[in-house]
Every structure is written in structure tokens, then in C-alpha cells.
């Protein structure tokens, strides 16, 4: 998916200007590159996140819903870049999401998101999440933008 992506590094302080998410619910650490239609981000779940306490004791695994949210936040950053403004968007639909591998603490993830189409006030994105070049999750989401 990441053909024609040029390096456009953005650290977390710049990401905070683009999306409303904040710790402990911010799941995009860094932007590696982007175009107007796609973005590549990174996230490292360090193991001290609260959800690991109960998911699962003695066998910590990043929950699938957190991986979906990570992809949705990458899509939100892409939309902010595309429209040159920060705007709240809401996850409206999750399509055909597949989890292929477990994500454990201290594994660096690469999140790739591509804008597929606009439908009225909604945007559809396809995304893939990789760990060491291995596909761990993929799917499609639909996001609706908050009315001004």
C-alpha cells in the first residue's frame, strides 16, 4: 500500500495538533510518511498500558478493538492533513476486519491507511497493521466527520 509515500516525519507533538485524542487513548506515536491519499504511522505498545492488566493476566495481548482504534486514529490524522484542519471524526462502521497475529507488548507496529472514497459526509479507509513486515490486522473503516 505504501507506494509513492515520501518521508514526512511527524512526532507526537505535531500529531496532537491534528487530532483530539489524548493519553491514555492516543495510539499514534509517529507519522513516517504521507500523501493526500495515504499515511504510514508507527505505534509501540510498551506494556504499561492499563488494558494489559486484564487482557490477559500473565499473557498480555493488545485487544483487537484497540488495533481498530489505532487504525481509526491514523485515518483521522490523514483526514486532518487532507483537509488542512483538525476536525473530530467518529468511527461509524468497521468492515471485514481480520486479525492475523497477536500483538504483544514492546512490538513496534506500522499502520498503513489509504483513503478509498467519500460517501456524503463519510470517508472510507482501508488499513493494514504490520509487525516486522508481518501483517497482523487488516480491514476497512468508515468515519463520519462532526458537523461544524
PyMOL commands that set and color helices and strands:
alter all, ss='L'
color gray80, all
select helices_A, chain A and resi 12-15+50-53+64-83
alter helices_A, ss='H'
color red, helices_A
select strands_A, chain A and resi 7-10+30-34+38-45+89-99+107-119+122-131+134-145
alter strands_A, ss='S'
color yellow, strands_A
deselect
rebuild
show_as cartoon
